[in-house]
Amino acid sequence: MDTLARRSTLDEIVLWRDMFRLEMACQIIHDSIHVRPGWTEEYLLSVDGIPVGYGSVAIAGPWKGKPTVYEFYVAPHGRLHLFGLFQALLDASRATAIEVQSNDVQATAMLHAFSREVASESILFHDQVTTCHRPGGARFRHPTAKESPDTSKDQLRWRGVLEVEGQVVATGGILFHYNRPYGDIYMETKEAFRRRGFGSFLVQELKRVCYEGGHVPGARCNRDNVASRHTLQRAGFVPCGHILIGAVVRASKPRARRK
């Protein structure tokens, strides 16, 4: 069987990406970089000339100078050739690293097969519990145009401010750089007001705003940020995966057997 990866375009692989999104059924962290000019290279995967999927390699932004496979999808009729197809993708793209979501089964299996040292870059969360936090004196509202002069009027409704006795103690918002309908919640509490439940209350209210706007909230944080992990969990988020990274290990040629 001849496995091949050839340079392609986003238009040519768009239907394969639709299948990938459907199977993932979750927030896809790197979804937006496909449409950023010059950020990614797309490859069509085939077996004996029959298209079976696609692979995507990031080449700009944080990945500049370190081409990184970040999406790999093969439809059911091509999955007996997953390893060969991934090797073809690595050979064609000259990728030096792999970065995937652990809830992407195909790509994670390839990561562990083609990289020896795998590390978690961040933890992914999805919403599972509706909470009812209400710290004394805390009030949630949207920021004013004066408070966020660089934010458009339409975007202000996706931002949040937490006040206590007229003082802003925390800010946050929802980003839509990912596959719809998912929105990514972020927040920050001023240091003097931490460990008092304000962060969890703000995340809870941003979740509500997200749902009321017809979206599904998600979140992530650095693996080592224990405070953020606790804040997200108290607001009803549950860990659902990791962003995993690893360097590509090129297979050595098999040694010839001695006679």
Secondary structure, 3 states (H helix, E strand, C coil): CCEEEEEECHHHHHHHHHHHHHHHCCCCCCHHHHHCCCCEEEEEEEECCEEEEEEEEECCHHHCCCCEEEEEEECHHHHHHHHHHHHHHHHHHCCCEEEEECCCHHHHHHHHHHCCCEEEEEEEEEECCCCCCCCCCEEEECCCCCCCCCCCHHHHCCEEEEEECCEEEEEEEEECCCCCCEEEEEEEECHHHCCCCHHHHHHHHHHHHHHHCCCEEEEEEECCCHHHHHHHHHCCEEEEEEEEEEECCCCCCCCCCCC
